[in-house]
Amino acid sequence: MIGNMPFVCLPVDDDPHPQSARGIIERGAISLLSEYGKPQFDAPSDGWLGRHCTRQKVRMSGLWNNNHVGEPYDPEFLEVMESYVRTNV
């Protein structure tokens, strides 16, 4: 249940494109959290609506996303994200 999960909004004010900070953070976070093509470490709950989605990548990744779910995780995105966290905390 997402209502019980903590979250933070991180303002990244740049134009969205693949090499922008926003693009790097989005791509990195999705590839880190995705379980697409990997052994499931933290599977969604049995009641997660994504299990009924017609898109295989959504069902198998555990995320409501088709983009970047099968990409390899690049830990360098954490440095970009950290710089935004430090300036916005």
C-alpha positions in Angstrom: 0.0 0.0 0.0 1.6 3.2 -1.1 -0.2 5.2 1.5 2.1 3.7 4.2 5.3 4.4 2.2 7.4 7.5 2.9 8.5 9.6 -0.1 10.3 12.8 -0.8 9.7 15.3 -3.7 13.0 16.4 -5.2 12.9 19.5 -7.4 15.1 19.1 -10.4 14.6 22.2 -12.5 16.1 21.5 -15.9 14.8 20.7 -19.3 13.9 17.1 -19.6 16.2 15.2 -22.1 18.3 12.0 -21.7 21.5 13.9 -20.5 19.7 16.3 -18.2 19.9 15.7 -14.4 16.2 14.8 -14.5 16.8 12.2 -17.2 19.8 10.7 -15.4 17.9 10.5 -12.1 14.8 9.0 -13.6 16.6 6.4 -15.7 18.8 5.5 -12.8 16.0 5.1 -10.2 13.9 3.1 -12.6 16.7 0.7 -13.5 17.7 0.4 -9.8 14.2 -0.5 -8.7 13.1 -2.6 -11.6 12.9 -6.3 -11.3 12.4 -6.9 -15.0 14.6 -9.8 -16.2 16.0 -10.2 -12.6 15.3 -12.5 -9.7 12.6 -10.8 -7.6 14.1 -9.2 -4.5 11.1 -7.2 -3.4 8.1 -8.4 -5.3 4.9 -6.3 -5.4 2.0 -7.4 -3.2 -0.5 -9.9 -4.5 -3.0 -7.1 -4.7 -0.9 -4.8 -6.8 -2.9 -3.7 -9.9 0.2 -3.9 -12.1 -0.1 -7.7 -12.0 -3.2 -7.3 -14.3 -1.6 -4.8 -16.7 -1.5 -5.8 -20.4 2.1 -4.6 -20.6 4.6 -7.4 -19.8 7.3 -4.9 -18.7 5.0 -3.5 -16.0 4.0 -6.9 -14.7 7.5 -8.2 -14.6 9.3 -5.1 -13.4 7.1 -4.3 -10.4 6.9 -0.7 -11.7 4.2 1.3 -13.6 6.7 1.9 -16.3 7.9 0.5 -19.7 10.8 2.8 -20.2 14.2 2.0 -18.7 13.0 -1.1 -16.8 15.4 -3.4 -18.6 18.4 -1.1 -18.6 21.5 -1.9 -16.5 21.8 0.0 -13.2 24.4 2.7 -13.2 25.3 3.8 -9.6 26.7 7.1 -10.8 23.1 8.5 -10.9 23.2 8.5 -7.1 25.9 11.2 -7.2 23.7 13.4 -9.4 20.7 12.8 -7.1 22.8 13.4 -4.0 23.8 16.9 -5.3 20.1 17.8 -5.6 19.3 16.3 -2.2 22.1 18.3 -0.5 20.9 21.6 -2.1 17.2 21.0 -1.2 17.3 19.7 2.3 
